[in-house]
Amino acid sequence: MSRPPSNDPDFEIGFFESVLRRSPGYTDVIEILGELYTRNGRIADGLRMDRRMVRLQPANATAHYNLGCSLALSRRKADALKSLREAVDLGYEDLTWMMKDADLKDLREHPEFTQLLTRIAGKVLKPKTRRKKA
């Protein structure tokens, strides 16, 4: 879904909230609202959207990653790490972004966060196994 051009966050939020009222399961809108809320300092509302997205798409690695970010911003480190672990388990592999994502800055020194980064690096950098010619 493309977003309407606007520099007014209140307009954008209001627009997408009205769409969501008419279509409560519209996952593209839920994802957009989560981002808008968070970007505009409405962390609790962003967290609510991220939880909703995970309920609707429990196998979506990015949804779990976004939930982890919202939980980290809410200073809920253990829950954030659990959600990020689930994202990695589901296939999240964007190591570069995860290392620089400002939402996760409070987790950077946590040993479990470092383990997740190492785990992703191992998957991404792992050489492909080739069959020997007979």
C-alpha positions as CSV (number, residue, x, y, z in Angstrom):
1,M,0.0,0.0,0.0
2,S,1.4,3.4,-0.9
3,R,1.2,6.2,1.6
4,P,-0.4,9.5,0.9
5,P,2.1,12.3,0.5
6,S,2.1,14.3,3.7
7,N,4.5,16.0,6.1
8,D,1.8,16.2,8.7
9,P,2.2,13.1,11.0
10,D,-1.2,13.8,12.7
11,F,-2.9,13.7,9.3
12,E,-1.1,10.5,8.3
13,I,-2.0,8.8,11.6
14,G,-5.6,9.9,11.4
15,F,-5.8,8.7,7.8
16,F,-4.5,5.3,8.6
17,E,-6.5,5.0,11.8
18,S,-9.7,5.6,9.7
19,V,-8.6,2.9,7.2
20,L,-8.0,0.5,10.1
21,R,-11.4,1.2,11.6
22,R,-13.0,0.1,8.3
23,S,-10.6,-2.9,7.8
24,P,-9.3,-4.1,11.2
25,G,-7.2,-6.9,9.7
26,Y,-5.4,-4.8,7.1
27,T,-1.9,-5.8,8.0
28,D,-0.2,-3.2,5.7
29,V,-2.0,-0.5,7.6
30,I,-1.2,-2.0,11.0
31,E,2.5,-2.1,10.0
32,I,2.4,1.5,8.8
33,L,0.6,2.8,11.9
34,G,3.1,1.0,14.1
35,E,6.0,2.8,12.4
36,L,4.2,6.2,12.4
37,Y,3.3,5.9,16.1
38,T,6.8,5.0,17.1
39,R,8.4,7.6,14.9
40,N,6.2,10.2,16.5
41,G,7.0,9.2,20.1
42,R,3.8,7.2,20.7
43,I,5.7,4.1,21.8
44,A,2.8,2.4,23.6
45,D,0.6,2.8,20.5
46,G,3.4,1.4,18.3
47,L,3.8,-1.5,20.7
48,R,0.0,-2.2,20.5
49,M,0.2,-2.3,16.7
50,D,3.2,-4.6,16.7
51,R,1.5,-7.0,19.1
52,R,-1.5,-7.0,16.8
53,M,0.6,-7.7,13.8
54,V,2.3,-10.7,15.5
55,R,-1.1,-12.0,16.5
56,L,-2.3,-11.8,12.8
57,Q,1.0,-13.1,11.3
58,P,2.7,-15.2,13.9
59,A,5.2,-16.6,11.3
60,N,6.3,-13.1,10.1
61,A,9.9,-12.6,11.1
62,T,9.8,-8.8,10.5
63,A,6.7,-8.5,12.7
64,H,8.5,-10.1,15.6
65,Y,11.6,-7.9,14.9
66,N,9.4,-4.8,15.0
67,L,7.8,-6.0,18.2
68,G,11.2,-6.5,19.7
69,C,12.1,-2.9,18.8
70,S,8.9,-1.6,20.4
71,L,9.6,-3.6,23.5
72,A,13.2,-2.3,23.7
73,L,11.9,1.3,23.4
74,S,9.6,0.5,26.2
75,R,12.6,-0.6,28.3
76,R,11.4,-4.2,28.5
77,K,14.7,-5.8,27.6
78,A,13.9,-9.4,28.4
79,D,10.7,-9.3,26.4
80,A,12.5,-7.5,23.5
81,L,15.2,-10.1,23.4
82,K,12.6,-12.9,23.4
83,S,10.9,-11.3,20.4
84,L,14.1,-10.7,18.6
85,R,15.1,-14.4,19.2
86,E,11.8,-15.4,17.7
87,A,12.4,-13.2,14.7
88,V,15.8,-14.8,14.1
89,D,14.2,-18.3,14.6
90,L,11.7,-17.4,11.9
91,G,14.5,-16.3,9.5
92,Y,15.3,-12.6,10.2
93,E,18.8,-12.1,8.8
94,D,19.4,-8.3,8.4
95,L,22.5,-8.2,10.5
96,T,23.6,-4.8,9.2
97,W,20.4,-3.1,10.1
98,M,20.1,-4.9,13.5
99,M,23.6,-3.7,14.4
100,K,22.7,0.0,13.7
101,D,19.0,0.1,14.5
102,A,18.6,3.0,17.0
103,D,15.6,1.3,18.6
104,L,17.9,-1.5,19.9
105,K,20.6,0.7,21.3
106,D,19.8,-0.2,24.9
107,L,20.3,-3.9,24.1
108,R,23.7,-3.5,22.4
109,E,25.7,-4.5,25.4
110,H,23.5,-7.4,26.5
111,P,25.2,-10.8,26.0
112,E,22.1,-12.3,24.5
113,F,21.9,-9.6,21.9
114,T,25.5,-10.2,20.9
115,Q,24.7,-14.0,20.6
116,L,21.8,-13.2,18.3
117,L,24.1,-11.1,16.1
118,T,26.6,-13.9,16.1
119,R,23.9,-16.4,15.2
120,I,22.8,-14.3,12.2
121,A,26.3,-13.7,11.1
122,G,26.9,-17.5,11.1
123,K,23.9,-18.1,8.9
124,V,24.6,-15.3,6.5
125,L,28.3,-16.0,6.2
126,K,28.1,-19.7,6.2
127,P,29.6,-21.1,3.0
128,K,27.4,-23.2,0.8
129,T,28.1,-26.9,0.9
130,R,29.0,-28.2,-2.6
131,R,28.8,-31.8,-3.7
132,K,31.9,-33.5,-4.7
133,K,32.0,-34.6,-8.3
134,A,32.2,-38.4,-8.6
